[in-house]
Amino acid sequence: MPHVVVKMYPADSEEQKVKLSSEITKVIMSVTGKPDAAVSIRIDEVSEDKWMQEVYNKEIIPHLDDLYKKPGY
C-alpha cells in the first residue's frame, strides 16, 4: 500500500521512467507517511495513436467523477 499505475506515452528513456517512479515514491512517502518498502509503481506505456481508445475512452471518461486530477484535453 499504495500501488500506483502510471499510463503515459512511451518514455524517452529507461532513466526517465526510473526518475519518475522515484519522484512519485518520494511524494507518496511524504504525504502518507508510508515507508519506501510499502510503495509499488508500474508504468504502462501507451502509444499516442492508441491513447484515446485504450486509456481516455476506457479509463478516464467512465471515471471522471472519481478523478482527483482531470485532464484538460
PDB file with one MODEL, atoms N, CA, C and O in Angstrom:
MODEL        1
ATOM      1  N   MET A   1       0.858  -1.166   0.000  1.00  0.00           N
ATOM      2  CA  MET A   1       0.000   0.000   0.000  1.00  0.00           C
ATOM      3  C   MET A   1       0.888   1.206   0.000  1.00  0.00           C
ATOM      4  O   MET A   1       1.729   1.282   0.895  1.00  0.00           O
ATOM      5  N   PRO A   2       0.808   2.107  -0.846  1.00  0.00           N
ATOM      6  CA  PRO A   2      -0.033   2.162  -2.040  1.00  0.00           C
ATOM      7  C   PRO A   2       0.663   1.613  -3.281  1.00  0.00           C
ATOM      8  O   PRO A   2       1.889   1.520  -3.358  1.00  0.00           O
ATOM      9  N   HIS A   3      -0.174   1.257  -4.242  1.00  0.00           N
ATOM     10  CA  HIS A   3       0.299   0.813  -5.550  1.00  0.00           C
ATOM     11  C   HIS A   3      -0.201   1.822  -6.583  1.00  0.00           C
ATOM     12  O   HIS A   3      -1.385   2.157  -6.610  1.00  0.00           O
ATOM     13  N   VAL A   4       0.698   2.297  -7.419  1.00  0.00           N
ATOM     14  CA  VAL A   4       0.363   3.315  -8.420  1.00  0.00           C
ATOM     15  C   VAL A   4       0.645   2.765  -9.809  1.00  0.00           C
ATOM     16  O   VAL A   4       1.679   2.139 -10.044  1.00  0.00           O
ATOM     17  N   VAL A   5      -0.286   3.005 -10.725  1.00  0.00           N
ATOM     18  CA  VAL A   5      -0.074   2.658 -12.126  1.00  0.00           C
ATOM     19  C   VAL A   5      -0.077   3.960 -12.916  1.00  0.00           C
ATOM     20  O   VAL A   5      -1.042   4.722 -12.876  1.00  0.00           O
ATOM     21  N   VAL A   6       0.993   4.199 -13.620  1.00  0.00           N
ATOM     22  CA  VAL A   6       1.119   5.392 -14.457  1.00  0.00           C
ATOM     23  C   VAL A   6       0.984   4.950 -15.906  1.00  0.00           C
ATOM     24  O   VAL A   6       1.703   4.062 -16.363  1.00  0.00           O
ATOM     25  N   LYS A   7       0.070   5.567 -16.616  1.00  0.00           N
ATOM     26  CA  LYS A   7      -0.074   5.320 -18.045  1.00  0.00           C
ATOM     27  C   LYS A   7       0.423   6.565 -18.753  1.00  0.00           C
ATOM     28  O   LYS A   7       0.011   7.680 -18.430  1.00  0.00           O
ATOM     29  N   MET A   8       1.295   6.376 -19.705  1.00  0.00           N
ATOM     30  CA  MET A   8       1.900   7.518 -20.376  1.00  0.00           C
ATOM     31  C   MET A   8       2.357   7.122 -21.772  1.00  0.00           C
ATOM     32  O   MET A   8       2.510   5.943 -22.089  1.00  0.00           O
ATOM     33  N   TYR A   9       2.572   8.144 -22.598  1.00  0.00           N
ATOM     34  CA  TYR A   9       3.205   7.888 -23.890  1.00  0.00           C
ATOM     35  C   TYR A   9       4.571   7.253 -23.607  1.00  0.00           C
ATOM     36  O   TYR A   9       5.103   7.419 -22.509  1.00  0.00           O
ATOM     37  N   PRO A  10       5.141   6.542 -24.557  1.00  0.00           N
ATOM     38  CA  PRO A  10       6.448   5.934 -24.329  1.00  0.00           C
ATOM     39  C   PRO A  10       7.478   6.957 -23.840  1.00  0.00           C
ATOM     40  O   PRO A  10       7.576   8.071 -24.353  1.00  0.00           O
ATOM     41  N   ALA A  11       8.227   6.539 -22.843  1.00  0.00           N
ATOM     42  CA  ALA A  11       9.237   7.411 -22.238  1.00  0.00           C
ATOM     43  C   ALA A  11      10.403   7.622 -23.199  1.00  0.00           C
ATOM     44  O   ALA A  11      10.627   6.844 -24.126  1.00  0.00           O
ATOM     45  N   ASP A  12      11.132   8.700 -22.943  1.00  0.00           N
ATOM     46  CA  ASP A  12      12.316   8.975 -23.749  1.00  0.00           C
ATOM     47  C   ASP A  12      13.431   7.973 -23.459  1.00  0.00           C
ATOM     48  O   ASP A  12      14.267   7.686 -24.316  1.00  0.00           O
ATOM     49  N   SER A  13      13.427   7.441 -22.218  1.00  0.00           N
ATOM     50  CA  SER A  13      14.484   6.514 -21.827  1.00  0.00           C
ATOM     51  C   SER A  13      14.054   5.741 -20.582  1.00  0.00           C
ATOM     52  O   SER A  13      13.086   6.097 -19.910  1.00  0.00           O
ATOM     53  N   GLU A  14      14.789   4.687 -20.296  1.00  0.00           N
ATOM     54  CA  GLU A  14      14.575   3.933 -19.067  1.00  0.00           C
ATOM     55  C   GLU A  14      14.867   4.824 -17.854  1.00  0.00           C
ATOM     56  O   GLU A  14      14.192   4.734 -16.828  1.00  0.00           O
ATOM     57  N   GLU A  15      15.865   5.671 -17.986  1.00  0.00           N
ATOM     58  CA  GLU A  15      16.220   6.589 -16.898  1.00  0.00           C
ATOM     59  C   GLU A  15      15.050   7.513 -16.558  1.00  0.00           C
ATOM     60  O   GLU A  15      14.829   7.826 -15.388  1.00  0.00           O
ATOM     61  N   GLN A  16      14.305   7.949 -17.566  1.00  0.00           N
ATOM     62  CA  GLN A  16      13.149   8.812 -17.325  1.00  0.00           C
ATOM     63  C   GLN A  16      12.108   8.080 -16.483  1.00  0.00           C
ATOM     64  O   GLN A  16      11.533   8.665 -15.565  1.00  0.00           O
ATOM     65  N   LYS A  17      11.863   6.813 -16.784  1.00  0.00           N
ATOM     66  CA  LYS A  17      10.889   6.035 -16.018  1.00  0.00           C
ATOM     67  C   LYS A  17      11.374   5.799 -14.589  1.00  0.00           C
ATOM     68  O   LYS A  17      10.586   5.855 -13.645  1.00  0.00           O
ATOM     69  N   VAL A  18      12.647   5.540 -14.435  1.00  0.00           N
ATOM     70  CA  VAL A  18      13.210   5.345 -13.096  1.00  0.00           C
ATOM     71  C   VAL A  18      13.090   6.630 -12.279  1.00  0.00           C
ATOM     72  O   VAL A  18      12.708   6.588 -11.110  1.00  0.00           O
ATOM     73  N   LYS A  19      13.412   7.763 -12.886  1.00  0.00           N
ATOM     74  CA  LYS A  19      13.312   9.038 -12.183  1.00  0.00           C
ATOM     75  C   LYS A  19      11.860   9.350 -11.829  1.00  0.00           C
ATOM     76  O   LYS A  19      11.582   9.795 -10.715  1.00  0.00           O
ATOM     77  N   LEU A  20      10.940   9.126 -12.747  1.00  0.00           N
ATOM     78  CA  LEU A  20       9.525   9.369 -12.482  1.00  0.00           C
ATOM     79  C   LEU A  20       9.046   8.524 -11.311  1.00  0.00           C
ATOM     80  O   LEU A  20       8.384   9.037 -10.409  1.00  0.00           O
ATOM     81  N   SER A  21       9.370   7.242 -11.313  1.00  0.00           N
ATOM     82  CA  SER A  21       8.927   6.378 -10.218  1.00  0.00           C
ATOM     83  C   SER A  21       9.578   6.774  -8.900  1.00  0.00           C
ATOM     84  O   SER A  21       8.944   6.669  -7.849  1.00  0.00           O
ATOM     85  N   SER A  22      10.813   7.219  -8.931  1.00  0.00           N
ATOM     86  CA  SER A  22      11.490   7.683  -7.719  1.00  0.00           C
ATOM     87  C   SER A  22      10.818   8.927  -7.143  1.00  0.00           C
ATOM     88  O   SER A  22      10.603   9.024  -5.935  1.00  0.00           O
ATOM     89  N   GLU A  23      10.491   9.870  -8.015  1.00  0.00           N
ATOM     90  CA  GLU A  23       9.845  11.112  -7.550  1.00  0.00           C
ATOM     91  C   GLU A  23       8.432  10.842  -7.033  1.00  0.00           C
ATOM     92  O   GLU A  23       8.024  11.421  -6.026  1.00  0.00           O
ATOM     93  N   ILE A  24       7.690   9.980  -7.700  1.00  0.00           N
ATOM     94  CA  ILE A  24       6.351   9.622  -7.223  1.00  0.00           C
ATOM     95  C   ILE A  24       6.448   8.950  -5.858  1.00  0.00           C
ATOM     96  O   ILE A  24       5.652   9.232  -4.963  1.00  0.00           O
ATOM     97  N   THR A  25       7.423   8.061  -5.703  1.00  0.00           N
ATOM     98  CA  THR A  25       7.624   7.382  -4.423  1.00  0.00           C
ATOM     99  C   THR A  25       7.901   8.374  -3.312  1.00  0.00           C
ATOM    100  O   THR A  25       7.340   8.253  -2.223  1.00  0.00           O
ATOM    101  N   LYS A  26       8.749   9.348  -3.564  1.00  0.00           N
ATOM    102  CA  LYS A  26       9.069  10.370  -2.549  1.00  0.00           C
ATOM    103  C   LYS A  26       7.818  11.125  -2.117  1.00  0.00           C
ATOM    104  O   LYS A  26       7.615  11.358  -0.925  1.00  0.00           O
ATOM    105  N   VAL A  27       6.985  11.505  -3.068  1.00  0.00           N
ATOM    106  CA  VAL A  27       5.758  12.240  -2.744  1.00  0.00           C
ATOM    107  C   VAL A  27       4.810  11.369  -1.934  1.00  0.00           C
ATOM    108  O   VAL A  27       4.237  11.823  -0.944  1.00  0.00           O
ATOM    109  N   ILE A  28       4.643  10.128  -2.350  1.00  0.00           N
ATOM    110  CA  ILE A  28       3.757   9.219  -1.617  1.00  0.00           C
ATOM    111  C   ILE A  28       4.246   9.048  -0.176  1.00  0.00           C
ATOM    112  O   ILE A  28       3.448   9.105   0.760  1.00  0.00           O
ATOM    113  N   MET A  29       5.525   8.842   0.002  1.00  0.00           N
ATOM    114  CA  MET A  29       6.083   8.676   1.343  1.00  0.00           C
ATOM    115  C   MET A  29       5.864   9.930   2.182  1.00  0.00           C
ATOM    116  O   MET A  29       5.508   9.841   3.357  1.00  0.00           O
ATOM    117  N   SER A  30       6.074  11.087   1.584  1.00  0.00           N
ATOM    118  CA  SER A  30       5.915  12.358   2.291  1.00  0.00           C
ATOM    119  C   SER A  30       4.475  12.594   2.720  1.00  0.00           C
ATOM    120  O   SER A  30       4.227  13.031   3.844  1.00  0.00           O
ATOM    121  N   VAL A  31       3.531  12.312   1.843  1.00  0.00           N
ATOM    122  CA  VAL A  31       2.120  12.598   2.113  1.00  0.00           C
ATOM    123  C   VAL A  31       1.480  11.543   3.015  1.00  0.00           C
ATOM    124  O   VAL A  31       0.709  11.877   3.914  1.00  0.00           O
ATOM    125  N   THR A  32       1.798  10.276   2.775  1.00  0.00           N
ATOM    126  CA  THR A  32       1.128   9.200   3.515  1.00  0.00           C
ATOM    127  C   THR A  32       1.880   8.733   4.753  1.00  0.00           C
ATOM    128  O   THR A  32       1.297   8.108   5.639  1.00  0.00           O
ATOM    129  N   GLY A  33       3.172   9.033   4.815  1.00  0.00           N
ATOM    130  CA  GLY A  33       3.982   8.551   5.925  1.00  0.00           C
ATOM    131  C   GLY A  33       4.366   7.086   5.797  1.00  0.00           C
ATOM    132  O   GLY A  33       4.938   6.514   6.725  1.00  0.00           O
ATOM    133  N   LYS A  34       4.061   6.474   4.667  1.00  0.00           N
ATOM    134  CA  LYS A  34       4.411   5.074   4.435  1.00  0.00           C
ATOM    135  C   LYS A  34       5.883   4.959   4.047  1.00  0.00           C
ATOM    136  O   LYS A  34       6.434   5.870   3.431  1.00  0.00           O
ATOM    137  N   PRO A  35       6.520   3.845   4.403  1.00  0.00           N
ATOM    138  CA  PRO A  35       7.929   3.663   4.038  1.00  0.00           C
ATOM    139  C   PRO A  35       8.087   3.274   2.568  1.00  0.00           C
ATOM    140  O   PRO A  35       7.138   2.850   1.909  1.00  0.00           O
ATOM    141  N   ASP A  36       9.300   3.431   2.087  1.00  0.00           N
ATOM    142  CA  ASP A  36       9.637   3.096   0.703  1.00  0.00           C
ATOM    143  C   ASP A  36       9.209   1.668   0.365  1.00  0.00           C
ATOM    144  O   ASP A  36       8.716   1.416  -0.735  1.00  0.00           O
ATOM    145  N   ALA A  37       9.390   0.747   1.284  1.00  0.00           N
ATOM    146  CA  ALA A  37       9.069  -0.662   1.035  1.00  0.00           C
ATOM    147  C   ALA A  37       7.580  -0.899   0.825  1.00  0.00           C
ATOM    148  O   ALA A  37       7.192  -1.947   0.309  1.00  0.00           O
ATOM    149  N   ALA A  38       6.743   0.048   1.212  1.00  0.00           N
ATOM    150  CA  ALA A  38       5.297  -0.121   1.065  1.00  0.00           C
ATOM    151  C   ALA A  38       4.784   0.355  -0.287  1.00  0.00           C
ATOM    152  O   ALA A  38       3.627   0.109  -0.626  1.00  0.00           O
ATOM    153  N   VAL A  39       5.621   1.030  -1.060  1.00  0.00           N
ATOM    154  CA  VAL A  39       5.196   1.645  -2.320  1.00  0.00           C
ATOM    155  C   VAL A  39       5.596   0.767  -3.500  1.00  0.00           C
ATOM    156  O   VAL A  39       6.723   0.279  -3.574  1.00  0.00           O
ATOM    157  N   SER A  40       4.651   0.575  -4.422  1.00  0.00           N
ATOM    158  CA  SER A  40       4.971  -0.090  -5.689  1.00  0.00           C
ATOM    159  C   SER A  40       4.416   0.752  -6.828  1.00  0.00           C
ATOM    160  O   SER A  40       3.359   1.372  -6.707  1.00  0.00           O
ATOM    161  N   ILE A  41       5.149   0.761  -7.937  1.00  0.00           N
ATOM    162  CA  ILE A  41       4.773   1.582  -9.090  1.00  0.00           C
ATOM    163  C   ILE A  41       4.993   0.780 -10.359  1.00  0.00           C
ATOM    164  O   ILE A  41       6.027   0.137 -10.541  1.00  0.00           O
ATOM    165  N   ARG A  42       3.989   0.833 -11.239  1.00  0.00           N
ATOM    166  CA  ARG A  42       4.103   0.231 -12.564  1.00  0.00           C
ATOM    167  C   ARG A  42       3.891   1.339 -13.587  1.00  0.00           C
ATOM    168  O   ARG A  42       3.040   2.209 -13.401  1.00  0.00           O
ATOM    169  N   ILE A  43       4.654   1.307 -14.649  1.00  0.00           N
ATOM    170  CA  ILE A  43       4.485   2.269 -15.727  1.00  0.00           C
ATOM    171  C   ILE A  43       4.058   1.514 -16.984  1.00  0.00           C
ATOM    172  O   ILE A  43       4.775   0.646 -17.483  1.00  0.00           O
ATOM    173  N   ASP A  44       2.882   1.862 -17.478  1.00  0.00           N
ATOM    174  CA  ASP A  44       2.368   1.295 -18.724  1.00  0.00           C
ATOM    175  C   ASP A  44       2.528   2.333 -19.818  1.00  0.00           C
ATOM    176  O   ASP A  44       1.965   3.424 -19.737  1.00  0.00           O
ATOM    177  N   GLU A  45       3.289   1.996 -20.831  1.00  0.00           N
ATOM    178  CA  GLU A  45       3.482   2.899 -21.952  1.00  0.00           C
ATOM    179  C   GLU A  45       2.439   2.603 -23.026  1.00  0.00           C
ATOM    180  O   GLU A  45       2.251   1.458 -23.434  1.00  0.00           O
ATOM    181  N   VAL A  46       1.769   3.659 -23.470  1.00  0.00           N
ATOM    182  CA  VAL A  46       0.720   3.541 -24.478  1.00  0.00           C
ATOM    183  C   VAL A  46       1.060   4.501 -25.612  1.00  0.00           C
ATOM    184  O   VAL A  46       1.288   5.689 -25.380  1.00  0.00           O
ATOM    185  N   SER A  47       1.092   3.994 -26.816  1.00  0.00           N
ATOM    186  CA  SER A  47       1.437   4.861 -27.951  1.00  0.00           C
ATOM    187  C   SER A  47       0.376   5.941 -28.141  1.00  0.00           C
ATOM    188  O   SER A  47      -0.793   5.754 -27.803  1.00  0.00           O
ATOM    189  N   GLU A  48       0.805   7.056 -28.680  1.00  0.00           N
ATOM    190  CA  GLU A  48      -0.092   8.198 -28.874  1.00  0.00           C
ATOM    191  C   GLU A  48      -1.303   7.840 -29.721  1.00  0.00           C
ATOM    192  O   GLU A  48      -2.407   8.322 -29.465  1.00  0.00           O
ATOM    193  N   ASP A  49      -1.103   7.001 -30.724  1.00  0.00           N
ATOM    194  CA  ASP A  49      -2.220   6.643 -31.600  1.00  0.00           C
ATOM    195  C   ASP A  49      -3.236   5.720 -30.925  1.00  0.00           C
ATOM    196  O   ASP A  49      -4.347   5.564 -31.432  1.00  0.00           O
ATOM    197  N   LYS A  50      -2.884   5.114 -29.810  1.00  0.00           N
ATOM    198  CA  LYS A  50      -3.808   4.238 -29.081  1.00  0.00           C
ATOM    199  C   LYS A  50      -4.345   4.864 -27.799  1.00  0.00           C
ATOM    200  O   LYS A  50      -5.217   4.293 -27.144  1.00  0.00           O
ATOM    201  N   TRP A  51      -3.823   6.039 -27.440  1.00  0.00           N
ATOM    202  CA  TRP A  51      -4.178   6.669 -26.169  1.00  0.00           C
ATOM    203  C   TRP A  51      -5.678   6.900 -26.001  1.00  0.00           C
ATOM    204  O   TRP A  51      -6.251   6.505 -24.985  1.00  0.00           O
ATOM    205  N   MET A  52      -6.306   7.518 -26.959  1.00  0.00           N
ATOM    206  CA  MET A  52      -7.730   7.846 -26.839  1.00  0.00           C
ATOM    207  C   MET A  52      -8.574   6.586 -26.672  1.00  0.00           C
ATOM    208  O   MET A  52      -9.457   6.535 -25.815  1.00  0.00           O
ATOM    209  N   GLN A  53      -8.307   5.586 -27.477  1.00  0.00           N
ATOM    210  CA  GLN A  53      -9.093   4.355 -27.438  1.00  0.00           C
ATOM    211  C   GLN A  53      -8.806   3.540 -26.173  1.00  0.00           C
ATOM    212  O   GLN A  53      -9.738   3.086 -25.509  1.00  0.00           O
ATOM    213  N   GLU A  54      -7.539   3.352 -25.835  1.00  0.00           N
ATOM    214  CA  GLU A  54      -7.184   2.441 -24.749  1.00  0.00           C
ATOM    215  C   GLU A  54      -7.215   3.076 -23.359  1.00  0.00           C
ATOM    216  O   GLU A  54      -7.493   2.394 -22.372  1.00  0.00           O
ATOM    217  N   VAL A  55      -6.935   4.363 -23.278  1.00  0.00           N
ATOM    218  CA  VAL A  55      -6.866   4.991 -21.956  1.00  0.00           C
ATOM    219  C   VAL A  55      -8.004   5.987 -21.743  1.00  0.00           C
ATOM    220  O   VAL A  55      -8.779   5.847 -20.796  1.00  0.00           O
ATOM    221  N   TYR A  56      -8.111   6.974 -22.600  1.00  0.00           N
ATOM    222  CA  TYR A  56      -9.103   8.028 -22.403  1.00  0.00           C
ATOM    223  C   TYR A  56     -10.525   7.484 -22.392  1.00  0.00           C
ATOM    224  O   TYR A  56     -11.279   7.734 -21.452  1.00  0.00           O
ATOM    225  N   ASN A  57     -10.893   6.748 -23.425  1.00  0.00           N
ATOM    226  CA  ASN A  57     -12.273   6.251 -23.527  1.00  0.00           C
ATOM    227  C   ASN A  57     -12.596   5.148 -22.525  1.00  0.00           C
ATOM    228  O   ASN A  57     -13.736   5.048 -22.071  1.00  0.00           O
ATOM    229  N   LYS A  58     -11.620   4.323 -22.175  1.00  0.00           N
ATOM    230  CA  LYS A  58     -11.875   3.181 -21.289  1.00  0.00           C
ATOM    231  C   LYS A  58     -11.626   3.476 -19.815  1.00  0.00           C
ATOM    232  O   LYS A  58     -12.285   2.896 -18.952  1.00  0.00           O
ATOM    233  N   GLU A  59     -10.686   4.369 -19.514  1.00  0.00           N
ATOM    234  CA  GLU A  59     -10.305   4.556 -18.116  1.00  0.00           C
ATOM    235  C   GLU A  59     -10.566   5.955 -17.566  1.00  0.00           C
ATOM    236  O   GLU A  59     -10.761   6.126 -16.362  1.00  0.00           O
ATOM    237  N   ILE A  60     -10.569   6.939 -18.433  1.00  0.00           N
ATOM    238  CA  ILE A  60     -10.755   8.306 -17.946  1.00  0.00           C
ATOM    239  C   ILE A  60     -12.227   8.700 -17.991  1.00  0.00           C
ATOM    240  O   ILE A  60     -12.808   9.041 -16.961  1.00  0.00           O
ATOM    241  N   ILE A  61     -12.825   8.657 -19.158  1.00  0.00           N
ATOM    242  CA  ILE A  61     -14.228   9.084 -19.306  1.00  0.00           C
ATOM    243  C   ILE A  61     -15.172   8.353 -18.345  1.00  0.00           C
ATOM    244  O   ILE A  61     -15.979   9.011 -17.688  1.00  0.00           O
ATOM    245  N   PRO A  62     -15.104   7.024 -18.239  1.00  0.00           N
ATOM    246  CA  PRO A  62     -16.049   6.347 -17.350  1.00  0.00           C
ATOM    247  C   PRO A  62     -15.847   6.664 -15.864  1.00  0.00           C
ATOM    248  O   PRO A  62     -16.723   6.375 -15.049  1.00  0.00           O
ATOM    249  N   HIS A  63     -14.705   7.253 -15.507  1.00  0.00           N
ATOM    250  CA  HIS A  63     -14.390   7.503 -14.100  1.00  0.00           C
ATOM    251  C   HIS A  63     -14.139   8.980 -13.801  1.00  0.00           C
ATOM    252  O   HIS A  63     -13.462   9.305 -12.826  1.00  0.00           O
ATOM    253  N   LEU A  64     -14.669   9.862 -14.614  1.00  0.00           N
ATOM    254  CA  LEU A  64     -14.423  11.292 -14.416  1.00  0.00           C
ATOM    255  C   LEU A  64     -14.775  11.763 -13.011  1.00  0.00           C
ATOM    256  O   LEU A  64     -14.050  12.572 -12.432  1.00  0.00           O
ATOM    257  N   ASP A  65     -15.864  11.274 -12.461  1.00  0.00           N
ATOM    258  CA  ASP A  65     -16.277  11.707 -11.126  1.00  0.00           C
ATOM    259  C   ASP A  65     -15.321  11.238 -10.033  1.00  0.00           C
ATOM    260  O   ASP A  65     -15.316  11.796  -8.936  1.00  0.00           O
ATOM    261  N   ASP A  66     -14.522  10.229 -10.318  1.00  0.00           N
ATOM    262  CA  ASP A  66     -13.595   9.683  -9.334  1.00  0.00           C
ATOM    263  C   ASP A  66     -12.184  10.258  -9.444  1.00  0.00           C
ATOM    264  O   ASP A  66     -11.349  10.012  -8.574  1.00  0.00           O
ATOM    265  N   LEU A  67     -11.911  11.018 -10.497  1.00  0.00           N
ATOM    266  CA  LEU A  67     -10.562  11.554 -10.714  1.00  0.00           C
ATOM    267  C   LEU A  67     -10.306  12.749  -9.798  1.00  0.00           C
ATOM    268  O   LEU A  67     -11.119  13.671  -9.726  1.00  0.00           O
ATOM    269  N   TYR A  68      -9.170  12.726  -9.099  1.00  0.00           N
ATOM    270  CA  TYR A  68      -8.766  13.869  -8.287  1.00  0.00           C
ATOM    271  C   TYR A  68      -8.079  14.922  -9.137  1.00  0.00           C
ATOM    272  O   TYR A  68      -8.028  16.093  -8.759  1.00  0.00           O
ATOM    273  N   LYS A  69      -7.561  14.522 -10.263  1.00  0.00           N
ATOM    274  CA  LYS A  69      -6.957  15.439 -11.243  1.00  0.00           C
ATOM    275  C   LYS A  69      -7.496  15.025 -12.600  1.00  0.00           C
ATOM    276  O   LYS A  69      -7.202  13.934 -13.090  1.00  0.00           O
ATOM    277  N   LYS A  70      -8.277  15.892 -13.195  1.00  0.00           N
ATOM    278  CA  LYS A  70      -8.869  15.611 -14.513  1.00  0.00           C
ATOM    279  C   LYS A  70      -7.969  16.190 -15.617  1.00  0.00           C
ATOM    280  O   LYS A  70      -7.333  17.226 -15.424  1.00  0.00           O
ATOM    281  N   PRO A  71      -7.921  15.513 -16.775  1.00  0.00           N
ATOM    282  CA  PRO A  71      -7.133  16.058 -17.875  1.00  0.00           C
ATOM    283  C   PRO A  71      -7.803  17.285 -18.471  1.00  0.00           C
ATOM    284  O   PRO A  71      -9.007  17.491 -18.322  1.00  0.00           O
ATOM    285  N   GLY A  72      -7.006  18.089 -19.143  1.00  0.00           N
ATOM    286  CA  GLY A  72      -7.539  19.298 -19.753  1.00  0.00           C
ATOM    287  C   GLY A  72      -7.658  19.206 -21.261  1.00  0.00           C
ATOM    288  O   GLY A  72      -7.720  20.232 -21.938  1.00  0.00           O
ATOM    289  N   TYR A  73      -7.692  18.016 -21.791  1.00  0.00           N
ATOM    290  CA  TYR A  73      -7.815  17.861 -23.245  1.00  0.00           C
ATOM    291  C   TYR A  73      -9.147  17.272 -23.611  1.00  0.00           C
ATOM    292  O   TYR A  73      -9.429  17.069 -24.792  1.00  0.00           O
TER     293      TYR A  73
ENDMDL
END
